Amino acid sequence: MFYGESTVAIDDKGRLAIPTSYREQLSALCANCLVVTYNPFERECLWLFPRPEWERMRDQVMQLTSFNAAHRDLQRKLVGAAAHVELDGNGRFVLPHTARQVAALQKQGVLLGIGSRFELWSESAQRARLEQPIDDKDISDDMRQLRF
């Protein structure tokens, strides 16, 4: 399970390094093979999946009927835009150019461990999300059951 927030540098070639704290786990879990795709629900964010988790999620998405426009859009954004990447010996990989543009990633990004996947945000988008509290009207019944 991945958790935590890390600022990551993106070089001129579009390479970024996975933080060292995740590298051993990724090596064991997916032999350093990740899949990068768009977050279909939020702007300026990419999803990064270890390959086995990607395959599980991809199969679920592709089982949705293509007769529904929202299903087709989800399939396009997740599966159609997916790119397989492999970490090099320094824990780096190249982000696809289009993905960098869509997520507005420049020289730095914010990598969040979110359970079985990562989210990669532009710094400004992540800051804006953090500064925006969850509104009472958006709290679900499931959230109300949580005890902190």
Long-range contacts (C-beta under 8 A, 24 or more apart in sequence): 1-113, 1-115, 1-116, 2-113, 2-114, 2-115, 2-116, 2-117, 2-118, 3-113, 3-114, 3-115, 4-112, 4-113, 5-110, 5-111, 5-112, 5-113, 6-110, 6-111, 6-112, 7-108, 7-109, 7-110, 7-111, 7-123, 8-108, 8-109, 8-110, 8-111, 8-120, 9-107, 9-108, 10-95, 10-100, 10-105, 10-106, 10-107, 10-108, 10-109, 13-94, 14-94, 14-95, 14-96, 14-97, 14-100, 15-92, 15-93, 15-94, 15-95, 16-92, 16-93, 16-95, 16-109, 16-111, 16-120, 17-90, 17-91, 17-92, 18-87, 18-91, 18-92, 18-93, 18-111, 19-91, 19-111, 20-91, 22-113, 23-87, 23-91, 26-50, 26-87, 32-86, 32-87, 33-84, 33-85, 33-86, 33-87, 34-84, 34-85, 34-86, 34-87, 34-93, 35-82, 35-83, 35-84, 35-85, 36-82, 36-83, 36-85, 36-95, 36-96, 36-99, 36-120, 37-77, 37-78, 37-79, 37-81, 37-82, 37-83, 37-99, 38-77, 38-78, 38-81, 38-99, 38-102, 38-103, 39-119, 40-73, 40-74, 40-77, 40-78, 42-129, 43-125, 44-102, 44-103, 44-104, 44-121, 44-122, 44-124, 44-125, 45-103, 45-119, 45-120, 45-121, 45-125, 46-95, 46-99, 46-102, 46-103, 46-105, 46-119, 46-120, 47-78, 47-117, 47-118, 47-119, 47-120, 48-111, 48-117, 48-118, 48-119, 48-120, 49-116, 49-117, 49-118, 50-116, 50-117, 51-84, 53-116, 53-117, 54-82, 58-82, 95-120
